[in-house]
């Protein structure tokens, strides 16, 4: 007898990705002095970079035929297409259309990454649960969507 009770349980799967990007934190309405005061080294006129690490957590119900809520290869491909390729070795302030006009803080970047991934993941009958973005090994942000 086939037990279908397992197929009705929500599972959370996660995939890690890495990318390198440069940026500068500044408010163009402020003086250079105030930008340096507020943003410190991150306001460097010649930019600075990070080795970002992204953790994407998806939730879904395992498919009875495959046992997957989402194939990890598919998740990897979506992250590569919608996050890594647009961001890796780019200047977040200048090269990334969906970051134009936004402060390139980790907080804003994680929200925009969510916006890039949410719809493609939903097409696989799953939902984003959480994303975590490490800017450094000690500093990271978590985002669960919504407000």
Backbone torsions as a table, in degrees:
resi	resn	phi	psi	omega
1	UNK	NA	135.2	-178.4
2	UNK	-86.9	124.3	179.5
3	UNK	-89.1	109.2	-179.3
4	UNK	-90.6	-1.4	-178.4
5	UNK	-63.3	-32.4	179.8
6	UNK	-66.2	-33.7	-175.4
7	UNK	-72.8	-8.0	-179.7
8	UNK	-99.1	4.2	-177.9
9	UNK	-93.7	136.7	176.7
10	UNK	-78.1	134.1	179.2
11	UNK	-120.9	146.6	178.0
12	UNK	-112.9	123.5	177.1
13	UNK	-118.7	149.6	-177.9
14	UNK	-131.3	148.1	177.5
15	UNK	-132.7	137.5	178.1
16	UNK	-101.9	142.8	175.6
17	UNK	-140.7	158.9	179.6
18	UNK	-132.4	147.5	172.8
19	UNK	-154.0	157.4	179.0
20	UNK	-115.5	135.2	-179.9
21	UNK	-152.4	153.5	176.9
22	UNK	-105.9	155.7	174.3
23	UNK	-164.1	173.9	174.0
24	UNK	-140.2	132.1	174.9
25	UNK	-95.0	123.5	177.3
26	UNK	-164.0	156.4	172.9
27	UNK	-112.6	113.4	-175.6
28	UNK	-63.2	-15.2	177.9
29	UNK	-81.4	-8.9	-178.4
30	UNK	-102.5	161.9	174.7
31	UNK	-72.8	162.1	175.5
32	UNK	-58.1	-38.9	-179.4
33	UNK	-62.1	-46.3	-179.4
34	UNK	-66.7	-39.5	177.1
35	UNK	-60.3	-43.4	178.3
36	UNK	-64.9	-38.2	179.4
37	UNK	-63.6	-43.4	-176.0
38	UNK	-81.6	-45.9	-171.7
39	UNK	-101.2	-8.6	178.2
40	UNK	58.3	-137.3	-178.3
41	UNK	-61.0	-21.9	-179.0
42	UNK	-70.1	-11.7	177.5
43	UNK	-95.0	11.8	-179.3
44	UNK	-50.1	125.8	-178.1
45	UNK	-60.1	-25.8	-179.1
46	UNK	-97.7	17.9	176.5
47	UNK	71.8	174.4	172.9
48	UNK	-156.7	165.2	-175.5
49	UNK	-131.4	167.6	178.8
50	UNK	-137.4	152.1	168.5
51	UNK	-98.1	91.4	-176.0
52	UNK	-75.8	148.4	172.6
53	UNK	-128.5	127.1	-176.4
54	UNK	-115.1	133.3	173.7
55	UNK	-117.6	120.5	-178.7
56	UNK	-110.1	122.1	178.8
57	UNK	-113.1	124.6	-177.5
58	UNK	-114.1	144.1	176.7
59	UNK	-119.3	144.3	178.5
60	UNK	-173.1	175.8	179.1
61	UNK	-101.4	127.9	179.4
62	UNK	-57.8	137.6	177.1
63	UNK	-72.8	136.0	-179.3
64	UNK	-61.2	-34.2	-176.6
65	UNK	-77.7	-35.8	-175.0
66	UNK	-108.1	-25.8	-172.8
67	UNK	83.3	-4.9	179.4
68	UNK	-92.4	142.1	163.3
69	UNK	-84.2	-32.6	171.8
70	UNK	-156.1	132.6	177.3
71	UNK	-62.2	127.4	-179.2
72	UNK	-60.2	-32.5	177.4
73	UNK	-64.7	-41.0	177.1
74	UNK	-63.0	-45.9	178.2
75	UNK	-60.3	-44.1	177.8
76	UNK	-59.1	-44.7	180.0
77	UNK	-62.9	-40.3	179.3
78	UNK	-65.8	-43.0	178.3
79	UNK	-62.7	-42.8	179.3
80	UNK	-60.9	-47.7	-176.9
81	UNK	-67.8	-45.4	-170.9
82	UNK	-96.0	-12.9	-178.7
83	UNK	-125.7	-61.0	-173.6
84	UNK	-61.9	-50.3	-178.0
85	UNK	-62.3	-43.9	178.8
86	UNK	-70.2	-23.4	-172.8
87	UNK	-108.1	-30.4	-170.9
88	UNK	-65.1	128.3	-179.3
89	UNK	57.8	37.9	178.6
90	UNK	-118.3	163.0	170.9
91	UNK	-95.8	114.5	-175.2
92	UNK	-60.7	-31.9	-179.5
93	UNK	-74.6	-30.4	-170.6
94	UNK	-113.4	-31.9	-167.3
95	UNK	-103.1	-10.1	-171.5
96	UNK	-111.6	105.4	-175.0
97	UNK	-53.1	-39.5	-177.0
98	UNK	-79.3	2.3	172.7
99	UNK	-109.2	-3.6	-179.3
100	UNK	-57.4	133.1	177.2
101	UNK	77.7	4.7	-179.6
102	UNK	-113.6	148.1	171.2
103	UNK	-66.7	135.7	-173.3
104	UNK	-91.9	39.9	175.0
105	UNK	-68.6	161.0	175.7
106	UNK	-58.9	-37.3	-179.4
107	UNK	-62.8	-45.9	178.5
108	UNK	-70.7	-37.8	-180.0
109	UNK	-62.7	-42.9	-178.2
110	UNK	-65.3	-36.4	177.2
111	UNK	-64.2	-43.3	-179.5
112	UNK	-70.0	-33.4	174.4
113	UNK	-63.2	-44.3	176.4
114	UNK	-54.6	-47.4	-178.4
115	UNK	-60.5	-31.2	179.1
116	UNK	-74.8	-34.7	-173.4
117	UNK	-92.1	-26.2	-169.3
118	UNK	-56.4	-53.6	-176.9
119	UNK	-66.0	-47.5	179.3
120	UNK	-58.5	-36.0	178.9
121	UNK	-70.4	-37.9	178.6
122	UNK	-61.7	-27.8	179.2
123	UNK	-65.4	-14.1	177.5
124	UNK	-104.7	22.8	178.9
125	UNK	58.7	33.2	175.2
126	UNK	-128.0	173.7	178.1
127	UNK	-137.5	146.2	171.2
128	UNK	-65.0	134.6	175.2
129	UNK	-102.4	-48.1	-175.8
130	UNK	-158.2	146.8	165.2
131	UNK	-127.5	144.4	177.6
132	UNK	-123.4	130.6	180.0
133	UNK	-122.9	115.7	174.6
134	UNK	-88.8	125.7	172.6
135	UNK	-88.4	-39.2	172.2
136	UNK	-134.9	176.0	179.4
137	UNK	-67.4	-18.5	-179.2
138	UNK	-104.4	-14.8	-175.1
139	UNK	-121.9	125.6	177.8
140	UNK	-150.5	164.3	176.7
141	UNK	-126.9	147.5	173.0
142	UNK	-113.9	144.5	176.6
143	UNK	-140.1	134.3	-178.8
144	UNK	-113.6	12.8	-179.3
145	UNK	80.8	179.0	178.5
146	UNK	75.3	-151.7	-176.0
147	UNK	-82.7	NA	NA
